[in-house]
């Protein structure tokens, strides 16, 4: 609080916004969802003053997670969609991946499997079409790809497509460890 008050006094809008985001993250981890929601909303107000649309992509995703945990699923979807819409408007496809992946999990949790698959297909398209340069991009590409495949495997598990699940998990293992010796088990029925 004292830190934020000093930042307000100094008119350091970025620090104020960041302080609210950090509060929201803390409250979310502590399952204090109403406080997390208020902190994230305040964060959006400061980010809008800064015209920091990239950070808004992530904050709306955070608010969606709060709504998800409060089992207010329709509102969670709305916030994920806000996050994704900003990413689309900025042509910032990479920043919207966390919201897309989390939205697919929410669709699955609420038995909207077709929507979940569609969102994962969108992530696949983004991962395929983005230029990946440098070591950090390489890690992000691999990690987003793995998260997408894990979620697709979860969907198939719900549909009792066990063979496909095993293939997905083996593919993930291969991405994580190309020298993996799990492949003798790939003939499981």
C-alpha positions, 0 to 999 in steps of 0.5 A, spaced: 500 500 500 505 504 501 509 503 495 503 504 491 501 511 494 508 513 493 507 511 486 501 515 485 504 521 488 509 521 483 504 519 478 508 513 476 502 510 472 506 503 470 508 502 477 501 503 480 498 498 475 503 493 476 502 493 484 494 492 482 496 486 478 501 483 483 495 484 488 490 480 484 495 475 483 496 474 490 489 474 492 488 469 486 493 464 489 490 465 496 483 463 493 480 470 495 477 471 489 473 478 490 479 481 492 483 478 486 477 481 482 477 488 485 485 488 484 485 486 477 479 491 475 483 496 478 489 494 474 485 495 468 483 502 469 490 504 470 492 500 464 487 503 460 490 510 462 497 507 460 494 505 453 497 498 455 493 493 451 498 488 451 498 488 459 490 488 458 490 481 454 493 478 460 489 482 465 483 480 462 485 473 462 487 473 469 480 476 471 477 470 467 480 465 471 477 469 477 470 468 474 472 461 472 474 459 480 468 462 482 464 458 477 461 464 473 463 461 467 459 465 462 463 471 465 469 467 464 468 466 457 467 473 456 473 476 459 477 470 455 474 473 449 476 480 451 483 478 452 483 475 445 479 480 441 485 485 444 490 480 441 487 480 434 486 487 434 493 488 435 495 482 431 499 480 437 497 472 437 502 470 442 500 474 448 493 471 447 495 464 447 494 463 455 487 465 454 486 461 448 488 455 452 485 456 459 478 458 455 479 451 452 480 448 459 473 452 461 470 449 455 472 442 456 470 443 464 463 445 462 462 439 457 462 444 450 467 439 447 466 442 440 468 449 442 474 446 446 477 443 440 476 449 436 480 453 440 485 448 441 485 448 433 486 456 433 492 455 438 495 450 433 494 455 427 497 460 431 503 456 433 504 453 426 504 460 422 508 465 427 515 466 426 519 463 431 526 466 432 531 465 438 531 461 444 525 464 448 521 463 442 523 456 441 521 455 449 514 458 448 513 455 442 514 448 445 511 449 451 504 452 448 504 446 443 505 441 449 499 445 453 495 444 447 496 437 446 495 436 453 488 439 453 487 435 447 489 429 450 484 431 456 478 432 451 479 425 448 480 422 455 473 425 456 470 422 450 474 415 451 478 415 446 484 412 450 488 410 444 489 417 441 490 419 448 496 415 449 499 417 442 498 424 444 502 423 451 507 419 447 508 425 442 508 430 448 514 425 451 517 425 445 517 433 444 520 433 452 525 428 451 527 426 444 531 420 446 525 417 450 525 410 450 517 410 452 516 408 444 516 400 446 509 402 449 506 405 443 503 399 441 498 399 447 491 398 445 
